[in-house]
């Protein structure tokens, strides 16, 4: 006696076995659309994989390059002339500006390279709130104190300026009020506000400052994050990536590239 019943299928019955699955998937008419969708998803995943590999290779390359620059492997970076960077601005995204230890380490690197005048900026004024700690840890002097007592400045001492977005907004408002009060009785004559007049007004209200030669941006955004635009007429802007992933070799490279670029200011 057989243990199980044998099942014999006629060849005409085979397509009916797949009928439930075809009905569940829709119909044969939806098959090309499903293939197209699968191909699009596959292509997207392949592109995502290739882009990921590309960024990984770039990261490895720049990390290795930074290490070699730090070790002095490239001769051209050893002849860096930091005196061409008379004023350096560092813009830090406000979330990353809370990493005060990273900011202090960055300033130590800047000092070691030989740059003496630095402006620190973040939108929310986080660095302003911690300026006493930063100044003490870096053995620096605030720019306003140097202006009043320049004789007390040491030759290699770092000079720091702290700026936030409020300085730009308040500066514009104060300068506009000053110009209004000065030219409101113009006897009907239309006054043309030229760049020198506006610069003078900003200086009178205490919101002017040196134009940075080079501006380094640390953070995900590739913009100056509200840094006073009237101080960026001829400034070279370089995005440096996230503050936490900063590299000494990348800093040297950015400053070196600036010192070798010829700027044409026009006539």
Buried (B, 14 or more C-beta within 10 A) or exposed (E): EEEEEEEEEEEEEEEEEEEEEEEEEEEEEEEEEEEEEEEEEEEEEEEEEEEEEEEEEEEEEBBEBBEEBBEEEBEEBEEBEBEBBBBBBBBBBBEBBBBBEBBBBBBBBBBEBEBBBBBBBBBBBBBBBBBEBBBEBBEBBBBEBBEEEEEEEEEEBBBBBBBBBEBBEBBBEBBBEBBEEEEEEEEEEEEEEEEEBBEBBBEBBEBBBEBBBBBBBBBEEEEBBBBBEBBBEEBBBBBBBEBEEBBBBBBBBBBBEBBEEEEEEEE
